[in-house]
Amino acid sequence: MSQRVKVKQILSDDKAHYEVTVKGWVRSFRNNQFIALNDGSTNNNLQIVINTENTDAALLKRITTGAAISATGEIIPSLGKGQKVELKAATLEILGDCDPEKYPLQLKNKPSLEYLREIAHLRFRTNTFGAIFRVRHALAFAVHRFFNERGFVYLHTPIITASDAEGAGEMFRVTTLDMKKPPLNENGDIDYKEDFFGKSTNLTVSGQLEGELGAMAFGDIYTFGPTFRAENSNTARHLAEFWMIEPEMAFYELEENMDLAEAFIKSVIGYILDNNRDDLDFLANRLAEEEKQKPQQERSEMGLIEKLEFVLNNEFVRITYTEAIDILKNSKHNKNKKFQYLIEGWGADLQSEHERYLVEKHFKKPVILTDYPKEIKSFYMKLNDDNKTVRAMDILFPGIGEMVGGSQREEDYDKLVKRMQEMHVPVEELSWYLDTRRFGTAPHAGFGLGFERLMLFVTGMTNIRDVIAFPRTPKSAEF
């Protein structure tokens, strides 16, 4: 038997007159003669031509949409439209039957994205999700490629942690205690000394703090793994479980942090444009059709490919938070009260609508905002000399708002402890973190990027639940 060859290779080679074996799933079966076979390597199907007269009638009845089959034969030039080559089958085997009356994915029905979320275990077999998850794979590879080429160490930070990096307090508790009859201490509180880890633990919200420890030994590290937020938020932009990319670099200050983040984004987007063009073109056409259904004023000014090239080909504008507030406050949009959240003055926490206005309307380029008020940022960010702002940076994208959040970290022990006390962050519990400031401290910086948010941008999808295989959201932990 010939070794199995993937459909993508057969179609891209564009050769003929050689024998192959292909295996995949039936997308359609026409005239008892033409099978459209897909094996997941590409959205394009390989046409298999069978000889009806030499094929058992019982076998023909089993060639149904969704069935898994194996076919061996000769690749020949195709006379039909839509493909240059096809497989003339000599033998055909049904590997797995599929009852057409019960199979939820049928060509005649175009299932909605909402319906496909309910059958997420099967939605990979559709063209839309085939394209999305091949892009996700390539994007993850591009992330590792970028950092590996620059000598970064890939650090696996813990998923179970006793700290809260963000001070958010919205965490999933990890415990082996019987919550019906938990052990209590003398104050009547749950006694976590009796728990598996001997203390209260949670699923991590970020690998940053542990990442900083690695950076202060290896120089440059990055984490790329799952993080968790117990926010009861049922929106198209929130997940309870998502993936984060978090590099940390010793001897970096804010300017170098911005340089790296911009280079990183351009590198991974460039990789996808170079290596996944078929999938991107499919998703771009899908998005264009979706846009046609919207009122004119709600349509995007750029198509998907144009939007990706927009980021790739433009230098990111760098402005301070103070400059951004002045632009927004004096904009016609603000004066005409078109913002849902009006900008009154300095200190306002910018919303997605403000971030998108700066990118899409004012500068028409990606924007990096720096030097935010300390009150709206985390305890570990380095204070500027004005004692009002911190060396933070956010990268803003068209159609999405904030894509990256980062900062130069406070390396001064006394300043960091004072900041922690001001923000009621427990100093004793984070003594391990403060050791990097006690023993050989150095300037360092880093940033975080939500992988699913990047996926939304790259694929043009509008619901974050459609760019992760099995979304975890309030009241939903299926599959």
Summary of the structure (lengths in Angstrom):
residues: 479
radius of gyration: 26.8
end to end distance: 36.4
largest distance: 85.6
contacts: 1450
relative contact order: 0.11
helix: 36%
strand: 24%
